[in-house]
Structures are given as C-alpha cells and as structure tokens.
C-alpha cells in the first residue's frame, strides 16, 4: 500500500470524518479509499454500468432528424 502525506481543507477533513463514521471505518485512509472507489464507479467509467448501457439503447431507438445547420432549421 502507498503512504502519502496530504494537505486538505477543514471542510474536506469534516467530510472524511462523516464518511468514516457513516460507514463504520477504522480510519480516514479507508474513507479516502471508499470515496475513490465510488468516484471511479460513478464518474470515471459510466459506460461500463448496466444502467448506462440500457439508457443508450433507449436513446438509439428514438426518432431523430438530420440537421445540417441548427440555426437555419429551427429558425434561431
């Protein structure tokens, strides 16, 4: 495991304390690990989530029109 000394704001420290308490973790390192895993899951790799794949399928089945110039087509 990698060790790091970090500087964080008071607010970030409070957030870590809340995450630690909410999930019954032993230390703030575990809270950071949990937050990193959740961030990866929700932000970095949304294309891998099954819900996202289903959403894409529904979008692809929708009706679309081809537009060369958005402003001309919609009179904007």
mmCIF file of the N, C-alpha and C atoms, coordinates in Angstrom:
data_MODEL
# 
_entry.id   MODEL 
# 
loop_
_atom_site.group_PDB 
_atom_site.id 
_atom_site.type_symbol 
_atom_site.label_atom_id 
_atom_site.label_alt_id 
_atom_site.label_comp_id 
_atom_site.label_asym_id 
_atom_site.label_entity_id 
_atom_site.label_seq_id 
_atom_site.pdbx_PDB_ins_code 
_atom_site.Cartn_x 
_atom_site.Cartn_y 
_atom_site.Cartn_z 
_atom_site.occupancy 
_atom_site.B_iso_or_equiv 
_atom_site.pdbx_formal_charge 
_atom_site.auth_seq_id 
_atom_site.auth_comp_id 
_atom_site.auth_asym_id 
_atom_site.auth_atom_id 
_atom_site.pdbx_PDB_model_num 
ATOM 1   N N  . UNK A 1 1  ? 0.840   -1.176 0.000   1.00 0.00 ? 1  UNK A N  1 
ATOM 2   C CA . UNK A 1 1  ? 0.000   0.000  0.000   1.00 0.00 ? 1  UNK A CA 1 
ATOM 3   C C  . UNK A 1 1  ? 0.887   1.243  0.000   1.00 0.00 ? 1  UNK A C  1 
ATOM 4   N N  . UNK A 1 2  ? 0.411   2.281  -0.662  1.00 0.00 ? 2  UNK A N  1 
ATOM 5   C CA . UNK A 1 2  ? 1.149   3.530  -0.768  1.00 0.00 ? 2  UNK A CA 1 
ATOM 6   C C  . UNK A 1 2  ? 0.782   4.446  0.398   1.00 0.00 ? 2  UNK A C  1 
ATOM 7   N N  . UNK A 1 3  ? 1.764   5.127  0.950   1.00 0.00 ? 3  UNK A N  1 
ATOM 8   C CA . UNK A 1 3  ? 1.512   6.102  2.006   1.00 0.00 ? 3  UNK A CA 1 
ATOM 9   C C  . UNK A 1 3  ? 1.749   7.484  1.441   1.00 0.00 ? 3  UNK A C  1 
ATOM 10  N N  . UNK A 1 4  ? 0.927   8.452  1.882   1.00 0.00 ? 4  UNK A N  1 
ATOM 11  C CA . UNK A 1 4  ? 1.068   9.821  1.398   1.00 0.00 ? 4  UNK A CA 1 
ATOM 12  C C  . UNK A 1 4  ? 0.727   10.796 2.514   1.00 0.00 ? 4  UNK A C  1 
ATOM 13  N N  . UNK A 1 5  ? 1.429   11.889 2.521   1.00 0.00 ? 5  UNK A N  1 
ATOM 14  C CA . UNK A 1 5  ? 1.106   12.991 3.420   1.00 0.00 ? 5  UNK A CA 1 
ATOM 15  C C  . UNK A 1 5  ? 0.395   14.018 2.560   1.00 0.00 ? 5  UNK A C  1 
ATOM 16  N N  . UNK A 1 6  ? -0.823  14.403 2.960   1.00 0.00 ? 6  UNK A N  1 
ATOM 17  C CA . UNK A 1 6  ? -1.613  15.316 2.139   1.00 0.00 ? 6  UNK A CA 1 
ATOM 18  C C  . UNK A 1 6  ? -2.077  16.511 2.964   1.00 0.00 ? 6  UNK A C  1 
ATOM 19  N N  . UNK A 1 7  ? -2.310  17.621 2.267   1.00 0.00 ? 7  UNK A N  1 
ATOM 20  C CA . UNK A 1 7  ? -2.903  18.804 2.884   1.00 0.00 ? 7  UNK A CA 1 
ATOM 21  C C  . UNK A 1 7  ? -4.323  18.917 2.351   1.00 0.00 ? 7  UNK A C  1 
ATOM 22  N N  . UNK A 1 8  ? -5.309  18.958 3.261   1.00 0.00 ? 8  UNK A N  1 
ATOM 23  C CA . UNK A 1 8  ? -6.700  19.110 2.859   1.00 0.00 ? 8  UNK A CA 1 
ATOM 24  C C  . UNK A 1 8  ? -7.334  20.222 3.675   1.00 0.00 ? 8  UNK A C  1 
ATOM 25  N N  . UNK A 1 9  ? -8.415  20.758 3.167   1.00 0.00 ? 9  UNK A N  1 
ATOM 26  C CA . UNK A 1 9  ? -9.116  21.832 3.861   1.00 0.00 ? 9  UNK A CA 1 
ATOM 27  C C  . UNK A 1 9  ? -9.866  21.272 5.069   1.00 0.00 ? 9  UNK A C  1 
ATOM 28  N N  . UNK A 1 10 ? -10.289 22.160 5.953   1.00 0.00 ? 10 UNK A N  1 
ATOM 29  C CA . UNK A 1 10 ? -11.081 21.754 7.113   1.00 0.00 ? 10 UNK A CA 1 
ATOM 30  C C  . UNK A 1 10 ? -12.374 21.086 6.666   1.00 0.00 ? 10 UNK A C  1 
ATOM 31  N N  . UNK A 1 11 ? -12.972 21.635 5.612   1.00 0.00 ? 11 UNK A N  1 
ATOM 32  C CA . UNK A 1 11 ? -14.227 21.066 5.091   1.00 0.00 ? 11 UNK A CA 1 
ATOM 33  C C  . UNK A 1 11 ? -14.007 19.629 4.615   1.00 0.00 ? 11 UNK A C  1 
ATOM 34  N N  . UNK A 1 12 ? -12.954 19.413 3.826   1.00 0.00 ? 12 UNK A N  1 
ATOM 35  C CA . UNK A 1 12 ? -12.655 18.064 3.334   1.00 0.00 ? 12 UNK A CA 1 
ATOM 36  C C  . UNK A 1 12 ? -12.388 17.122 4.506   1.00 0.00 ? 12 UNK A C  1 
ATOM 37  N N  . UNK A 1 13 ? -11.740 17.602 5.527   1.00 0.00 ? 13 UNK A N  1 
ATOM 38  C CA . UNK A 1 13 ? -11.478 16.799 6.718   1.00 0.00 ? 13 UNK A CA 1 
ATOM 39  C C  . UNK A 1 13 ? -12.779 16.392 7.401   1.00 0.00 ? 13 UNK A C  1 
ATOM 40  N N  . UNK A 1 14 ? -13.730 17.333 7.479   1.00 0.00 ? 14 UNK A N  1 
ATOM 41  C CA . UNK A 1 14 ? -15.031 17.024 8.081   1.00 0.00 ? 14 UNK A CA 1 
ATOM 42  C C  . UNK A 1 14 ? -15.794 16.006 7.247   1.00 0.00 ? 14 UNK A C  1 
ATOM 43  N N  . UNK A 1 15 ? -15.721 16.158 5.926   1.00 0.00 ? 15 UNK A N  1 
ATOM 44  C CA . UNK A 1 15 ? -16.393 15.204 5.034   1.00 0.00 ? 15 UNK A CA 1 
ATOM 45  C C  . UNK A 1 15 ? -15.814 13.806 5.236   1.00 0.00 ? 15 UNK A C  1 
ATOM 46  N N  . UNK A 1 16 ? -14.498 13.703 5.316   1.00 0.00 ? 16 UNK A N  1 
ATOM 47  C CA . UNK A 1 16 ? -13.864 12.408 5.567   1.00 0.00 ? 16 UNK A CA 1 
ATOM 48  C C  . UNK A 1 16 ? -14.324 11.819 6.901   1.00 0.00 ? 16 UNK A C  1 
ATOM 49  N N  . UNK A 1 17 ? -14.438 12.656 7.912   1.00 0.00 ? 17 UNK A N  1 
ATOM 50  C CA . UNK A 1 17 ? -14.884 12.179 9.221   1.00 0.00 ? 17 UNK A CA 1 
ATOM 51  C C  . UNK A 1 17 ? -16.312 11.642 9.144   1.00 0.00 ? 17 UNK A C  1 
ATOM 52  N N  . UNK A 1 18 ? -17.169 12.310 8.387   1.00 0.00 ? 18 UNK A N  1 
ATOM 53  C CA . UNK A 1 18 ? -18.560 11.868 8.234   1.00 0.00 ? 18 UNK A CA 1 
ATOM 54  C C  . UNK A 1 18 ? -18.608 10.533 7.480   1.00 0.00 ? 18 UNK A C  1 
ATOM 55  N N  . UNK A 1 19 ? -17.842 10.426 6.405   1.00 0.00 ? 19 UNK A N  1 
ATOM 56  C CA . UNK A 1 19 ? -17.797 9.175  5.635   1.00 0.00 ? 19 UNK A CA 1 
ATOM 57  C C  . UNK A 1 19 ? -17.294 8.044  6.529   1.00 0.00 ? 19 UNK A C  1 
ATOM 58  N N  . UNK A 1 20 ? -16.258 8.319  7.284   1.00 0.00 ? 20 UNK A N  1 
ATOM 59  C CA . UNK A 1 20 ? -15.671 7.324  8.196   1.00 0.00 ? 20 UNK A CA 1 
ATOM 60  C C  . UNK A 1 20 ? -16.720 6.846  9.200   1.00 0.00 ? 20 UNK A C  1 
ATOM 61  N N  . UNK A 1 21 ? -17.437 7.782  9.818   1.00 0.00 ? 21 UNK A N  1 
ATOM 62  C CA . UNK A 1 21 ? -18.439 7.432  10.824  1.00 0.00 ? 21 UNK A CA 1 
ATOM 63  C C  . UNK A 1 21 ? -19.638 6.720  10.192  1.00 0.00 ? 21 UNK A C  1 
ATOM 64  N N  . UNK A 1 22 ? -20.103 7.217  9.069   1.00 0.00 ? 22 UNK A N  1 
ATOM 65  C CA . UNK A 1 22 ? -21.293 6.653  8.416   1.00 0.00 ? 22 UNK A CA 1 
ATOM 66  C C  . UNK A 1 22 ? -21.081 5.196  8.027   1.00 0.00 ? 22 UNK A C  1 
ATOM 67  N N  . UNK A 1 23 ? -19.886 4.863  7.577   1.00 0.00 ? 23 UNK A N  1 
ATOM 68  C CA . UNK A 1 23 ? -19.615 3.512  7.100   1.00 0.00 ? 23 UNK A CA 1 
ATOM 69  C C  . UNK A 1 23 ? -18.878 2.650  8.123   1.00 0.00 ? 23 UNK A C  1 
ATOM 70  N N  . UNK A 1 24 ? -18.661 3.183  9.317   1.00 0.00 ? 24 UNK A N  1 
ATOM 71  C CA . UNK A 1 24 ? -18.015 2.423  10.378  1.00 0.00 ? 24 UNK A CA 1 
ATOM 72  C C  . UNK A 1 24 ? -16.584 2.017  10.051  1.00 0.00 ? 24 UNK A C  1 
ATOM 73  N N  . UNK A 1 25 ? -15.850 2.919  9.423   1.00 0.00 ? 25 UNK A N  1 
ATOM 74  C CA . UNK A 1 25 ? -14.474 2.625  9.023   1.00 0.00 ? 25 UNK A CA 1 
ATOM 75  C C  . UNK A 1 25 ? -13.516 2.889  10.172  1.00 0.00 ? 25 UNK A C  1 
ATOM 76  N N  . UNK A 1 26 ? -12.331 2.294  10.088  1.00 0.00 ? 26 UNK A N  1 
ATOM 77  C CA . UNK A 1 26 ? -11.347 2.427  11.171  1.00 0.00 ? 26 UNK A CA 1 
ATOM 78  C C  . UNK A 1 26 ? -10.577 3.737  11.130  1.00 0.00 ? 26 UNK A C  1 
ATOM 79  N N  . UNK A 1 27 ? -10.318 4.242  9.922   1.00 0.00 ? 27 UNK A N  1 
ATOM 80  C CA . UNK A 1 27 ? -9.550  5.484  9.811   1.00 0.00 ? 27 UNK A CA 1 
ATOM 81  C C  . UNK A 1 27 ? -9.916  6.231  8.538   1.00 0.00 ? 27 UNK A C  1 
ATOM 82  N N  . UNK A 1 28 ? -9.371  7.422  8.413   1.00 0.00 ? 28 UNK A N  1 
ATOM 83  C CA . UNK A 1 28 ? -9.692  8.270  7.259   1.00 0.00 ? 28 UNK A CA 1 
ATOM 84  C C  . UNK A 1 28 ? -9.087  7.726  5.962   1.00 0.00 ? 28 UNK A C  1 
ATOM 85  N N  . UNK A 1 29 ? -8.049  6.912  6.072   1.00 0.00 ? 29 UNK A N  1 
ATOM 86  C CA . UNK A 1 29 ? -7.485  6.283  4.882   1.00 0.00 ? 29 UNK A CA 1 
ATOM 87  C C  . UNK A 1 29 ? -8.524  5.390  4.211   1.00 0.00 ? 29 UNK A C  1 
ATOM 88  N N  . UNK A 1 30 ? -9.280  4.670  5.022   1.00 0.00 ? 30 UNK A N  1 
ATOM 89  C CA . UNK A 1 30 ? -10.333 3.820  4.472   1.00 0.00 ? 30 UNK A CA 1 
ATOM 90  C C  . UNK A 1 30 ? -11.447 4.672  3.864   1.00 0.00 ? 30 UNK A C  1 
ATOM 91  N N  . UNK A 1 31 ? -11.717 5.835  4.459   1.00 0.00 ? 31 UNK A N  1 
ATOM 92  C CA . UNK A 1 31 ? -12.730 6.742  3.915   1.00 0.00 ? 31 UNK A CA 1 
ATOM 93  C C  . UNK A 1 31 ? -12.295 7.265  2.545   1.00 0.00 ? 31 UNK A C  1 
ATOM 94  N N  . UNK A 1 32 ? -11.025 7.613  2.420   1.00 0.00 ? 32 UNK A N  1 
ATOM 95  C CA . UNK A 1 32 ? -10.500 8.082  1.132   1.00 0.00 ? 32 UNK A CA 1 
ATOM 96  C C  . UNK A 1 32 ? -10.589 6.967  0.096   1.00 0.00 ? 32 UNK A C  1 
ATOM 97  N N  . UNK A 1 33 ? -10.237 5.753  0.497   1.00 0.00 ? 33 UNK A N  1 
ATOM 98  C CA . UNK A 1 33 ? -10.302 4.591  -0.405  1.00 0.00 ? 33 UNK A CA 1 
ATOM 99  C C  . UNK A 1 33 ? -11.734 4.378  -0.894  1.00 0.00 ? 33 UNK A C  1 
ATOM 100 N N  . UNK A 1 34 ? -12.700 4.439  0.018   1.00 0.00 ? 34 UNK A N  1 
ATOM 101 C CA . UNK A 1 34 ? -14.109 4.268  -0.331  1.00 0.00 ? 34 UNK A CA 1 
ATOM 102 C C  . UNK A 1 34 ? -14.557 5.357  -1.305  1.00 0.00 ? 34 UNK A C  1 
ATOM 103 N N  . UNK A 1 35 ? -14.190 6.606  -1.006  1.00 0.00 ? 35 UNK A N  1 
ATOM 104 C CA . UNK A 1 35 ? -14.576 7.713  -1.867  1.00 0.00 ? 35 UNK A CA 1 
ATOM 105 C C  . UNK A 1 35 ? -13.959 7.565  -3.266  1.00 0.00 ? 35 UNK A C  1 
ATOM 106 N N  . UNK A 1 36 ? -12.724 7.109  -3.338  1.00 0.00 ? 36 UNK A N  1 
ATOM 107 C CA . UNK A 1 36 ? -12.061 6.914  -4.626  1.00 0.00 ? 36 UNK A CA 1 
ATOM 108 C C  . UNK A 1 36 ? -12.760 5.826  -5.435  1.00 0.00 ? 36 UNK A C  1 
ATOM 109 N N  . UNK A 1 37 ? -13.156 4.745  -4.788  1.00 0.00 ? 37 UNK A N  1 
ATOM 110 C CA . UNK A 1 37 ? -13.851 3.663  -5.491  1.00 0.00 ? 37 UNK A CA 1 
ATOM 111 C C  . UNK A 1 37 ? -15.208 4.137  -6.005  1.00 0.00 ? 37 UNK A C  1 
ATOM 112 N N  . UNK A 1 38 ? -15.942 4.889  -5.184  1.00 0.00 ? 38 UNK A N  1 
ATOM 113 C CA . UNK A 1 38 ? -17.250 5.394  -5.603  1.00 0.00 ? 38 UNK A CA 1 
ATOM 114 C C  . UNK A 1 38 ? -17.105 6.403  -6.741  1.00 0.00 ? 38 UNK A C  1 
ATOM 115 N N  . UNK A 1 39 ? -16.094 7.244  -6.674  1.00 0.00 ? 39 UNK A N  1 
ATOM 116 C CA . UNK A 1 39 ? -15.847 8.215  -7.738  1.00 0.00 ? 39 UNK A CA 1 
ATOM 117 C C  . UNK A 1 39 ? -15.546 7.491  -9.049  1.00 0.00 ? 39 UNK A C  1 
ATOM 118 N N  . UNK A 1 40 ? -14.707 6.492  -8.981  1.00 0.00 ? 40 UNK A N  1 
ATOM 119 C CA . UNK A 1 40 ? -14.362 5.725  -10.181 1.00 0.00 ? 40 UNK A CA 1 
ATOM 120 C C  . UNK A 1 40 ? -15.611 5.088  -10.779 1.00 0.00 ? 40 UNK A C  1 
ATOM 121 N N  . UNK A 1 41 ? -16.435 4.517  -9.912  1.00 0.00 ? 41 UNK A N  1 
ATOM 122 C CA . UNK A 1 41 ? -17.636 3.819  -10.341 1.00 0.00 ? 41 UNK A CA 1 
ATOM 123 C C  . UNK A 1 41 ? -18.652 4.765  -10.988 1.00 0.00 ? 41 UNK A C  1 
ATOM 124 N N  . UNK A 1 42 ? -18.831 5.927  -10.397 1.00 0.00 ? 42 UNK A N  1 
ATOM 125 C CA . UNK A 1 42 ? -19.893 6.828  -10.842 1.00 0.00 ? 42 UNK A CA 1 
ATOM 126 C C  . UNK A 1 42 ? -19.451 7.841  -11.876 1.00 0.00 ? 42 UNK A C  1 
ATOM 127 N N  . UNK A 1 43 ? -18.184 8.220  -11.877 1.00 0.00 ? 43 UNK A N  1 
ATOM 128 C CA . UNK A 1 43 ? -17.745 9.304  -12.750 1.00 0.00 ? 43 UNK A CA 1 
ATOM 129 C C  . UNK A 1 43 ? -16.816 8.829  -13.855 1.00 0.00 ? 43 UNK A C  1 
ATOM 130 N N  . UNK A 1 44 ? -15.816 8.071  -13.513 1.00 0.00 ? 44 UNK A N  1 
ATOM 131 C CA . UNK A 1 44 ? -14.798 7.719  -14.497 1.00 0.00 ? 44 UNK A CA 1 
ATOM 132 C C  . UNK A 1 44 ? -15.222 6.663  -15.495 1.00 0.00 ? 44 UNK A C  1 
ATOM 133 N N  . UNK A 1 45 ? -16.061 5.727  -15.102 1.00 0.00 ? 45 UNK A N  1 
ATOM 134 C CA . UNK A 1 45 ? -16.425 4.643  -16.004 1.00 0.00 ? 45 UNK A CA 1 
ATOM 135 C C  . UNK A 1 45 ? -17.932 4.443  -16.111 1.00 0.00 ? 45 UNK A C  1 
ATOM 136 N N  . UNK A 1 46 ? -18.691 5.487  -16.460 1.00 0.00 ? 46 UNK A N  1 
ATOM 137 C CA . UNK A 1 46 ? -20.146 5.302  -16.541 1.00 0.00 ? 46 UNK A CA 1 
ATOM 138 C C  . UNK A 1 46 ? -20.555 4.384  -17.690 1.00 0.00 ? 46 UNK A C  1 
ATOM 139 N N  . UNK A 1 47 ? -19.743 4.281  -18.731 1.00 0.00 ? 47 UNK A N  1 
ATOM 140 C CA . UNK A 1 47 ? -20.096 3.444  -19.869 1.00 0.00 ? 47 UNK A CA 1 
ATOM 141 C C  . UNK A 1 47 ? -20.129 1.970  -19.495 1.00 0.00 ? 47 UNK A C  1 
ATOM 142 N N  . UNK A 1 48 ? -19.487 1.588  -18.412 1.00 0.00 ? 48 UNK A N  1 
ATOM 143 C CA . UNK A 1 48 ? -19.456 0.189  -18.019 1.00 0.00 ? 48 UNK A CA 1 
ATOM 144 C C  . UNK A 1 48 ? -20.648 -0.208 -17.149 1.00 0.00 ? 48 UNK A C  1 
ATOM 145 N N  . UNK A 1 49 ? -21.386 0.773  -16.649 1.00 0.00 ? 49 UNK A N  1 
ATOM 146 C CA . UNK A 1 49 ? -22.530 0.466  -15.801 1.00 0.00 ? 49 UNK A CA 1 
ATOM 147 C C  . UNK A 1 49 ? -23.697 -0.046 -16.646 1.00 0.00 ? 49 UNK A C  1 
ATOM 148 N N  . UNK A 1 50 ? -24.380 -1.083 -16.212 1.00 0.00 ? 50 UNK A N  1 
ATOM 149 C CA . UNK A 1 50 ? -25.506 -1.638 -16.970 1.00 0.00 ? 50 UNK A CA 1 
ATOM 150 C C  . UNK A 1 50 ? -26.628 -0.625 -17.214 1.00 0.00 ? 50 UNK A C  1 
ATOM 151 N N  . UNK A 1 51 ? -26.893 0.248  -16.219 1.00 0.00 ? 51 UNK A N  1 
ATOM 152 C CA . UNK A 1 51 ? -27.961 1.249  -16.386 1.00 0.00 ? 51 UNK A CA 1 
ATOM 153 C C  . UNK A 1 51 ? -27.636 2.181  -17.554 1.00 0.00 ? 51 UNK A C  1 
ATOM 154 N N  . UNK A 1 52 ? -26.353 2.518  -17.692 1.00 0.00 ? 52 UNK A N  1 
ATOM 155 C CA . UNK A 1 52 ? -25.935 3.419  -18.750 1.00 0.00 ? 52 UNK A CA 1 
ATOM 156 C C  . UNK A 1 52 ? -26.104 2.749  -20.110 1.00 0.00 ? 52 UNK A C  1 
ATOM 157 N N  . UNK A 1 53 ? -25.784 1.475  -20.205 1.00 0.00 ? 53 UNK A N  1 
ATOM 158 C CA . UNK A 1 53 ? -25.945 0.742  -21.461 1.00 0.00 ? 53 UNK A CA 1 
ATOM 159 C C  . UNK A 1 53 ? -27.418 0.683  -21.858 1.00 0.00 ? 53 UNK A C  1 
ATOM 160 N N  . UNK A 1 54 ? -28.306 0.458  -20.895 1.00 0.00 ? 54 UNK A N  1 
ATOM 161 C CA . UNK A 1 54 ? -29.740 0.439  -21.175 1.00 0.00 ? 54 UNK A CA 1 
ATOM 162 C C  . UNK A 1 54 ? -30.231 1.813  -21.628 1.00 0.00 ? 54 UNK A C  1 
ATOM 163 N N  . UNK A 1 55 ? -29.735 2.845  -21.000 1.00 0.00 ? 55 UNK A N  1 
ATOM 164 C CA . UNK A 1 55 ? -30.117 4.206  -21.374 1.00 0.00 ? 55 UNK A CA 1 
ATOM 165 C C  . UNK A 1 55 ? -29.697 4.499  -22.813 1.00 0.00 ? 55 UNK A C  1 
ATOM 166 N N  . UNK A 1 56 ? -28.492 4.065  -23.182 1.00 0.00 ? 56 UNK A N  1 
ATOM 167 C CA . UNK A 1 56 ? -28.022 4.259  -24.554 1.00 0.00 ? 56 UNK A CA 1 
ATOM 168 C C  . UNK A 1 56 ? -28.888 3.519  -25.559 1.00 0.00 ? 56 UNK A C  1 
ATOM 169 N N  . UNK A 1 57 ? -29.315 2.308  -25.224 1.00 0.00 ? 57 UNK A N  1 
ATOM 170 C CA . UNK A 1 57 ? -30.185 1.543  -26.123 1.00 0.00 ? 57 UNK A CA 1 
ATOM 171 C C  . UNK A 1 57 ? -31.487 2.291  -26.374 1.00 0.00 ? 57 UNK A C  1 
ATOM 172 N N  . UNK A 1 58 ? -32.076 2.853  -25.315 1.00 0.00 ? 58 UNK A N  1 
ATOM 173 C CA . UNK A 1 58 ? -33.329 3.596  -25.452 1.00 0.00 ? 58 UNK A CA 1 
ATOM 174 C C  . UNK A 1 58 ? -33.129 4.840  -26.309 1.00 0.00 ? 58 UNK A C  1 
ATOM 175 N N  . UNK A 1 59 ? -32.008 5.520  -26.117 1.00 0.00 ? 59 UNK A N  1 
ATOM 176 C CA . UNK A 1 59 ? -31.723 6.719  -26.906 1.00 0.00 ? 59 UNK A CA 1 
ATOM 177 C C  . UNK A 1 59 ? -31.576 6.363  -28.375 1.00 0.00 ? 59 UNK A C  1 
ATOM 178 N N  . UNK A 1 60 ? -30.877 5.279  -28.670 1.00 0.00 ? 60 UNK A N  1 
ATOM 179 C CA . UNK A 1 60 ? -30.646 4.863  -30.061 1.00 0.00 ? 60 UNK A CA 1 
ATOM 180 C C  . UNK A 1 60 ? -31.918 4.467  -30.764 1.00 0.00 ? 60 UNK A C  1 
ATOM 181 N N  . UNK A 1 61 ? -32.932 4.012  -30.029 1.00 0.00 ? 61 UNK A N  1 
ATOM 182 C CA . UNK A 1 61 ? -34.203 3.614  -30.637 1.00 0.00 ? 61 UNK A CA 1 
ATOM 183 C C  . UNK A 1 61 ? -35.097 4.820  -30.934 1.00 0.00 ? 61 UNK A C  1 
ATOM 184 N N  . UNK A 1 62 ? -34.748 5.975  -30.402 1.00 0.00 ? 62 UNK A N  1 
ATOM 185 C CA . UNK A 1 62 ? -35.573 7.170  -30.563 1.00 0.00 ? 62 UNK A CA 1 
ATOM 186 C C  . UNK A 1 62 ? -35.612 7.680  -31.993 1.00 0.00 ? 62 UNK A C  1 
ATOM 187 N N  . UNK A 1 63 ? -36.519 8.619  -32.255 1.00 0.00 ? 63 UNK A N  1 
ATOM 188 C CA . UNK A 1 63 ? -36.645 9.219  -33.578 1.00 0.00 ? 63 UNK A CA 1 
ATOM 189 C C  . UNK A 1 63 ? -35.743 10.436 -33.667 1.00 0.00 ? 63 UNK A C  1 
ATOM 190 N N  . UNK A 1 64 ? -35.000 10.508 -34.756 1.00 0.00 ? 64 UNK A N  1 
ATOM 191 C CA . UNK A 1 64 ? -34.062 11.599 -34.955 1.00 0.00 ? 64 UNK A CA 1 
ATOM 192 C C  . UNK A 1 64 ? -34.269 12.219 -36.324 1.00 0.00 ? 64 UNK A C  1 
ATOM 193 N N  . UNK A 1 65 ? -33.911 13.472 -36.452 1.00 0.00 ? 65 UNK A N  1 
ATOM 194 C CA . UNK A 1 65 ? -33.901 14.128 -37.754 1.00 0.00 ? 65 UNK A CA 1 
ATOM 195 C C  . UNK A 1 65 ? -32.493 14.631 -38.015 1.00 0.00 ? 65 UNK A C  1 
ATOM 196 N N  . UNK A 1 66 ? -32.094 14.615 -39.256 1.00 0.00 ? 66 UNK A N  1 
ATOM 197 C CA . UNK A 1 66 ? -30.766 15.107 -39.607 1.00 0.00 ? 66 UNK A CA 1 
ATOM 198 C C  . UNK A 1 66 ? -30.851 16.606 -39.866 1.00 0.00 ? 66 UNK A C  1 
ATOM 199 N N  . UNK A 1 67 ? -29.933 17.341 -39.297 1.00 0.00 ? 67 UNK A N  1 
ATOM 200 C CA . UNK A 1 67 ? -29.902 18.788 -39.432 1.00 0.00 ? 67 UNK A CA 1 
ATOM 201 C C  . UNK A 1 67 ? -28.478 19.198 -39.781 1.00 0.00 ? 67 UNK A C  1 
ATOM 202 N N  . UNK A 1 68 ? -28.348 19.965 -40.869 1.00 0.00 ? 68 UNK A N  1 
ATOM 203 C CA . UNK A 1 68 ? -27.020 20.446 -41.243 1.00 0.00 ? 68 UNK A CA 1 
ATOM 204 C C  . UNK A 1 68 ? -26.680 21.724 -40.490 1.00 0.00 ? 68 UNK A C  1 
ATOM 205 N N  . UNK A 1 69 ? -27.666 22.601 -40.361 1.00 0.00 ? 69 UNK A N  1 
ATOM 206 C CA . UNK A 1 69 ? -27.432 23.866 -39.672 1.00 0.00 ? 69 UNK A CA 1 
ATOM 207 C C  . UNK A 1 69 ? -28.571 24.064 -38.667 1.00 0.00 ? 69 UNK A C  1 
ATOM 208 N N  . UNK A 1 70 ? -28.248 23.959 -37.411 1.00 0.00 ? 70 UNK A N  1 
ATOM 209 C CA . UNK A 1 70 ? -29.231 24.035 -36.346 1.00 0.00 ? 70 UNK A CA 1 
ATOM 210 C C  . UNK A 1 70 ? -30.002 25.351 -36.378 1.00 0.00 ? 70 UNK A C  1 
ATOM 211 N N  . UNK A 1 71 ? -29.301 26.459 -36.562 1.00 0.00 ? 71 UNK A N  1 
ATOM 212 C CA . UNK A 1 71 ? -29.952 27.774 -36.539 1.00 0.00 ? 71 UNK A CA 1 
ATOM 213 C C  . UNK A 1 71 ? -30.936 27.932 -37.686 1.00 0.00 ? 71 UNK A C  1 
ATOM 214 N N  . UNK A 1 72 ? -30.564 27.495 -38.877 1.00 0.00 ? 72 UNK A N  1 
ATOM 215 C CA . UNK A 1 72 ? -31.458 27.612 -40.044 1.00 0.00 ? 72 UNK A CA 1 
ATOM 216 C C  . UNK A 1 72 ? -32.678 26.694 -39.890 1.00 0.00 ? 72 UNK A C  1 
ATOM 217 N N  . UNK A 1 73 ? -32.446 25.490 -39.425 1.00 0.00 ? 73 UNK A N  1 
ATOM 218 C CA . UNK A 1 73 ? -33.523 24.512 -39.333 1.00 0.00 ? 73 UNK A CA 1 
ATOM 219 C C  . UNK A 1 73 ? -34.568 24.920 -38.310 1.00 0.00 ? 73 UNK A C  1 
ATOM 220 N N  . UNK A 1 74 ? -34.168 25.455 -37.190 1.00 0.00 ? 74 UNK A N  1 
ATOM 221 C CA . UNK A 1 74 ? -35.098 25.805 -36.144 1.00 0.00 ? 74 UNK A CA 1 
ATOM 222 C C  . UNK A 1 74 ? -35.406 27.298 -36.095 1.00 0.00 ? 74 UNK A C  1 
ATOM 223 N N  . UNK A 1 75 ? -34.950 28.040 -37.074 1.00 0.00 ? 75 UNK A N  1 
ATOM 224 C CA . UNK A 1 75 ? -35.267 29.454 -37.167 1.00 0.00 ? 75 UNK A CA 1 
ATOM 225 C C  . UNK A 1 75 ? -34.712 30.301 -36.037 1.00 0.00 ? 75 UNK A C  1 
ATOM 226 N N  . UNK A 1 76 ? -33.539 29.992 -35.597 1.00 0.00 ? 76 UNK A N  1 
ATOM 227 C CA . UNK A 1 76 ? -32.935 30.757 -34.496 1.00 0.00 ? 76 UNK A CA 1 
ATOM 228 C C  . UNK A 1 76 ? -32.008 31.818 -35.023 1.00 0.00 ? 76 UNK A C  1 
# 
